[in-house]
Amino acid sequence: MNITTVKVEILLPETFIESIRNQLNALGILTVGNYDHVISYTETKGYWRPLDESSP
């Protein structure tokens, strides 16, 4: 198997995007063709309710 491209999804607070982007780019991970800092992001909203057995 010869894997050349992967997609990674990371869920994190928006305040961390720039730092993570810069660190990944420094490793060459966000380079595609003649572009670097290749990243996309979107705001996601969710909801969860703890069950009786949970310890939030």
C-alpha positions in Angstrom: 0.0 0.0 0.0 1.4 3.4 -1.0 -0.5 6.2 0.9 0.5 9.7 -0.3 -2.3 11.9 1.1 -4.3 11.8 4.3 -7.1 13.9 5.8 -7.0 14.6 9.6 -9.8 16.1 11.6 -9.0 17.7 14.9 -11.6 19.1 17.3 -10.2 21.9 19.4 -11.0 25.4 20.6 -10.7 28.1 17.9 -8.0 29.9 20.0 -5.6 27.0 19.3 -6.0 26.9 15.5 -3.2 29.4 14.6 -0.7 27.7 16.9 -1.4 24.2 15.8 -1.4 25.4 12.1 2.0 27.0 12.5 3.5 24.0 14.3 2.2 21.5 11.7 3.3 23.7 8.9 6.8 23.9 10.4 6.9 20.1 10.1 5.9 20.3 6.4 2.6 18.6 7.1 0.4 21.3 5.7 2.1 21.6 2.3 0.1 20.6 -0.8 1.8 21.2 -4.2 3.1 24.8 -4.2 1.1 25.9 -1.2 1.8 25.7 2.5 -0.4 26.5 5.5 -3.2 24.5 3.7 -6.0 24.2 6.3 -9.7 24.6 6.5 -11.9 24.9 9.6 -15.5 25.4 10.5 -17.3 26.2 13.7 -19.2 23.3 15.1 -21.8 23.3 17.8 -22.9 20.3 19.7 -24.9 19.1 22.7 -24.5 16.2 25.2 -26.2 15.3 28.3 -24.4 13.3 31.1 -26.0 10.0 32.1 -26.4 9.1 35.8 -23.2 7.0 35.7 -21.0 9.8 34.3 -18.6 11.9 36.2 -18.4 15.2 34.3 
